[in-house]
Amino acid sequence: MLTTQYLPGTPCWIDVNSPDADRCEAFYTGLFGWRSITLGPEHRDYRFCQVEGKTVAGISHATEDNPAAAWLTYFQAPDADAIAKTIEQAGGTVVAPPLDIEGQGRMAVFADPAGARFAVWQPGATRGLGLVTEPGSLGWVELYVPDLAAARAFYEAVFGWSIHDMPMGDMSYPVISPAGGGEESSMAGLAELEPGDSPHWVPYFEVPDCDATVSLAQQLGGTVRAPSVSVEGVGRMAFLADPHGARFAVITSSA
C-alpha cells in the first residue's frame, strides 16, 4: 500500500492542471472536503489542497504550453537530472526538463513511449504528500496503455519497479511495487487501454462511500466515466471526470 515513506519510484505528489482554478478548487473541496491554500502570485497561484492540515494534492493553472485539464502523478527520484537521461534512453520524452522549485525540490515532466505523461520529484524541503490512503487522499495510481508488455519494460528500466500479476477472476492484474519494497508496498497497477482512448495515468482517491461520492460529483458538475463497481477483495470504485474533463477515480477499499 501507499505510504509517506516515499521510496524511490513511488508516487509522492499529484496535482491537477485546470483552465479555471477557482472552479476546480470549488469542485474538489466540495467533493472531498479539502481546504485549499494558495501560494500566491509569485508561485502562479499554485494551490495546496489539505485534509486536517496535511497536503493531499495540488491545483495548478493551465498555460498555453500546457492547456489540458488532467491529473499528473509525480514519482520520487533521488536525482531528477539522472533519471531524465534514463527516461530518454528507455524511449521516453522530456516534456519539461528538470527545474528547481525554490528550495522545495526539483521536478521534471515526461511522457512514456505510449504518450502517457508523468512527472518526477526530487525532494528538498518538501518530501511529498502529507497524507495518503486515508479518506480524501491518494490511495492508488493506475496506468492505461495499449501495450502492457512495453509499458512494463519501460518503467522497470526507469524506476526498477517490481511488477507481479495478481489473479483477478479470469484475468490477471499487473501490480507495481517499488524496487526493494516487496509486494506489501504495492502502489500502482497497469490496465489495457480501450480502443480510441489516449494513454494516461489515473489517481484513485479513497472515500468513505463510493456511491455517495459519485452522486455528489455529478451535483458539483462532474461526470461519470464508468459507474460504481465492486471488486472482491479490493473495494467499490468508480471513474469520474471533473467539470473540465480531468480524469480520476474514487474507491472505498475493502476492510
C-alpha positions, -999 to 999 in steps of 0.1 A, spaced: 0 0 0 10 36 -4 28 53 25 45 86 30 79 69 34 84 76 -4 109 51 -16 124 59 -50 99 53 -77 68 56 -55 40 82 -61 48 111 -39 28 140 -53 -2 147 -75 -17 178 -90 -45 187 -114 -39 212 -142 -70 233 -147 -81 262 -170 -102 276 -141 -85 270 -108 -113 287 -88 -140 264 -102 -116 234 -99 -110 242 -63 -147 245 -56 -154 211 -72 -127 192 -52 -132 210 -19 -169 203 -22 -163 167 -32 -136 156 -8 -139 183 20 -104 196 11 -92 230 23 -73 249 -3 -43 272 4 -29 294 -24 9 301 -26 2 335 -41 11 352 -74 48 346 -70 40 309 -75 14 314 -102 -14 309 -76 -5 272 -72 -27 257 -45 -22 231 -19 -52 210 -10 -53 197 25 -71 173 49 -67 182 85 -36 203 77 -19 176 56 -14 182 19 -31 156 -3 -29 173 -38 -21 205 -57 -40 226 -82 -21 244 -110 -32 268 -136 -33 257 -172 -10 276 -196 -7 279 -234 21 254 -233 1 230 -211 -36 237 -217 -51 202 -210 -71 196 -179 -55 165 -164 -41 150 -132 -4 145 -131 13 118 -109 49 125 -96 72 97 -87 100 101 -62 135 104 -77 168 109 -59 182 127 -89 159 143 -115 186 150 -140 200 115 -139 165 99 -143 157 123 -172 186 107 -191 175 72 -182 139 80 -194 152 93 -228 174 62 -232 144 40 -225 124 57 -252 105 83 -232 102 120 -240 111 150 -219 81 173 -218 95 198 -192 132 195 -183 143 194 -146 139 227 -128 142 238 -92 111 248 -72 128 274 -49 144 250 -24 113 228 -21 126 203 -46 134 196 -83 109 183 -108 106 173 -144 77 161 -166 79 133 -191 59 111 -215 64 74 -217 68 57 -251 30 54 -254 24 91 -246 12 89 -210 25 118 -190 41 116 -156 65 136 -135 94 130 -111 100 148 -79 135 151 -63 127 161 -27 141 191 -10 122 208 19 90 192 5 93 154 6 58 148 -8 22 145 1 15 146 38 -14 121 38 -22 90 17 -47 61 18 -70 80 42 -104 94 31 -99 123 7 -63 113 -1 -45 93 -28 -48 56 -24 -36 42 -58 -25 51 -93 -31 32 -125 -16 34 -160 -37 28 -191 -17 19 -222 -23 -2 -253 8 -24 -249 12 -37 -213 44 -56 -220 61 -25 -235 50 -4 -205 64 -29 -181 97 -29 -198 99 9 -199 90 16 -163 111 -13 -150 141 2 -168 134 37 -155 124 30 -119 134 -6 -112 98 -15 -103 88 -50 -94 56 -59 -113 37 -91 -105 5 -105 -119 -23 -107 -93 -51 -131 -102 -84 -113 -105 -112 -136 -116 -105 -150 -151 -78 -123 -156 -46 -111 -140 -38 -76 -130 -2 -63 -131 6 -48 -97 36 -25 -92 58 -23 -62 89 -1 -58 124 -16 -61 132 -35 -29 98 -27 -14 81 -61 -16 45 -69 -26 31 -54 6 43 -20 -7 22 -22 -39 12 12 -51 0 11 -87 -13 -11 -114 -14 -15 -152 -46 -17 -173 -52 -22 -210 -64 10 -228 -97 10 -245 -96 15 -283 -96 52 -293 -86 64 -259 -53 82 -251 -27 66 -227 -28 81 -193 -23 77 -155 -53 79 -132 -52 87 -95 -76 69 -71 -89 88 -41 -100 70 -10 -136 79 0 -159 66 28 -188 59 4 -181 54 -33 -218 57 -44 -224 88 -24 -193 104 -38 -203 96 -73 -237 113 -67 -221 143 -52 -196 146 -80 -225 149 -105 -242 175 -84 -210 195 -84 -207 194 -122 -185 163 -127 -193 134 -150 -193 96 -146 -169 79 -170 -176 44 -155 -202 37 -128 -196 22 -94 -185 -14 -94 -174 -38 -66 -143 -59 -70 -140 -87 -45 -111 -82 -21 -104 -47 -34 -134 -25 -28 -160 -4 -46 -148 21 -72 -159 44 -100 -143 65 -127 -151 102 -129 -141 135 -145 -141 170 -130 -160 198 -147 -131 205 -171 -125 168 -180 -96 158 -157 -100 121 -151 -97 104 -117 -112 75 -97 -127 71 -63 -125 39 -42 -140 27 -10 -114 0 -2 -124 -33 14 -116 -36 51 
